[in-house]
Amino acid sequence: MSSRRQIPKKNSNHSSLTPAVNPLKNRGFGNGIQARSAALPRTNLLQTRPFGSPIQGSKQPKPTQSVSAQLKRTSQWGYNGLAIPVHAPGSSPSVQKQEGVSELGNGFQSSVTPHANFGLNPLNHANVHRLKPAVQQISSPKQINRFLDDIWNTISDTAANVWDKVTDAASKSLNSSNPNNKTSDSLQLNVPVGEFTVTDPQAIIRQPPPSLTPEKGKPLIEKGSTVLIVDGVRKNGKDYVKVQYNSTSETQESSANLVWTAASNIQGLPAILLTMNPKPKEPDEDENEDVVVPKPSRQTVPGLPEKPELEHPEFLALVQEMEQMEQNPLLVEKEHKEEIGDERTARVKKIAEIRQRIAALEDTIADVDASKLKNAQAYLYRRLAPLAPYFGQMANTNILAKGDKKGDKGWDRTCNVTVPAMVLEGIGKTKADYDQSKLPLLKDIFEALEGKYKKRKIYEEATGFDALRLPDFMALIGIARWMPAGLQSLSEDEFVNAVSKARQTAAAKTTHHSTMMYLIEQFGGKYEKSGVYSSELNQIGEAQRDYTKAKLRQQNPEAWRELYNEVESGTKSFAQLSDKDKKRYKTIWKYEQLNKEKADELLPVDTYREAVLKKINPLLDKGAQILVGMENHFIRLDALDQDVIQVDDPGEKGFKNLQVTWEEARNLGYFKGFWEITG
């Protein structure tokens, strides 16, 4: 069961109003009041308007004031949508005369006074309560102007229908600008029935919507409290709930136990809310969507051999299925270019299925020459490799943070977790391939983590164990690796302390090569390490990595040489440079320690390319995923040939299917160490 609150809105399909044939047709107001002309001038929305016929030939100036200035004028003469006097439909309002005005009609004042009375009873408290939720969600100037214009047209209608018109105007003004209500402050949620447990020790009590900011002093709901979910809203993509709970504190009054807090503070709730209130997926609707649909493309895969002339049905079926995958790219979220949703999981499972069928061709096709069969398998493996999904480490949680300084956040230092996740998906592995008997421990670790470790750089914090991306799931495995024995005998507080210590150890060791291989083994993966010209690539990569990456970002590092020369000549002091200029100076300084001429002498590009192709080509032909080590970073190899290398770099925004030249690859230190990953 669930409860749902919505903005009161009259269903236009059941309206009791009789629609006018022409909404601008002249309408009489009754005794003595002249009909308003259909040709209304476009005036300032907040300027007073006469009820009689407009003066012929008069021209109203176009509004030049800002919305805030117009609203300020509104407050001066009392024109407030919430204070519009109306009478319930079906009743007869009593007409009251204003002092100094003998009759409504020719004597009606054209300028509205601060206490103008339109001859209707005041809006009762119940209607104010109904109207406010709708009005409060109108936030943009465009919505305000539309809302006020609708209000003005409403006033000109009969008094019996004013309430329905005002409510409908508010809802239409809100919904017409965005049918998905994405620009509103909050969206009401369906909420589950039943008891839930607060598991975050930092479960901050928040002010009611629309603010939802922490209460003064940042009071907390005690960890372990049992709560009932009363209400819920989604604001800026994050879920909040109103809960009723029994405090364990003797000092807290019972009246304070009906409060708002983030849904992520409550065990299992975020995933339930997401199921009950799915976030809309409408990638083609407008440019502000979080996801995009890549255009189908059949780009040539670097190093892909010619399609073998093999007419066996299974081989042809595999080729056709990969063509369909290429022509139906998955949804990709904009910020980190990651494929998303159940489609991603389905894609990885499809990769696993196809890999099994490619390997089984040796038994399926028995009457084909062995070399021809090997070529067919190499063709299929190489064509499949670039179809593996991508992960960006900047989307990772803060689980493996080393500290609070720049560069110490979890997303800044977890390429060692993100790339293993990508290569595992490249061989068809998912979270389901992890030992399922160990899941309860991972769940307990996740629930015991402090809230700050569930944060993410841009997106809302991790909202539930089941919704974790593979890199974050693997981060928990890294923590579980260092948990002490005898966990069953630990108290709750002792378990939390053990998790804290194990997290610190895992964070310190996450950059070790052994951590990557341990994580891969937990999913049934196997590895073999190798490398080429490691010493030379270490030197070149250390000197030229930053310079080369700047060029890949479409920057021009040579433009920084003047700054470098000024510091070297003493014209400028390094200490007086801005942080940005210090980084630019260091980039050129390091490059000059081993520039292009020196790098070409130390390791010629042709020599480097020949050594890499000799080792890597046989591995790709047999379907291995390649985890590539470079200077202070890791990447996944997609493909390569004599001209380019195609990689997925998790540390750079948009560096999916990045193609670099062999000189750029050498300057970045590619392949100084690499790992062959198989299933």
Buried (B, 14 or more C-beta within 10 A) or exposed (E): EBBEEEBBBBEEEEEEBEEEEEEEEEBEBEEEBBEBEEEBEEBBBBBBBEBBEBEEEEEEEEBEEEBEEBBEEBEEBEBEBEEBBBBBEEEEBEEEEBEEEEEBBEEBEEEBEEEBEBEBBEBBEEBEEBBEBBBBBBEBEBBBBBBBBBBBEBBEBEBBBBBBBBBBBBBBBBBEBBEBBBBBBBBBBBBBEEEBBBBBBBBBBBEEBBEBEBBEEEBBBBBEBEBBBBBBBBBEEBBBBBBEBEBEEEEBEEEEBEBBBBBBBBBBBBBBBBEBBEEEEEBEEEEEBBBBEEEEEEEEBBBBEEEBEBEBEBBEEBBEBBEEBBEEBBBBBBBBBBBBEEEBBEBBBBBBEBBEBBBEBEEBBEEBEEEEBBBBBBBBBBBBBBBBBBBBBBBBBBBBBBEEEEEEBBBBBBBBBBBBBBBBBBBBBBBEBBEEEEBEBBBBBBBBBBBEBBBBBEBBBBBBBBEBBBBBBBBBBBBBBBBEEEBEEBEEEEBBEBBBEBBBBBBEBBBEBEBBBBBBEBBEBBBEEBBBBEEBBBBBBBBBBBBBBBBBEEBEBEEBBEBBEBBBEEEBEEEEBEEEBBEBBBBBBBBBEBBEEBBBEBBEBEEBBEBBBEBBBEBBBBBBBBBBBBBBBBBBBBBBBEEBBBBBBBBBEBBBBBBBBBBBBBBBBBBBBBBBBBB
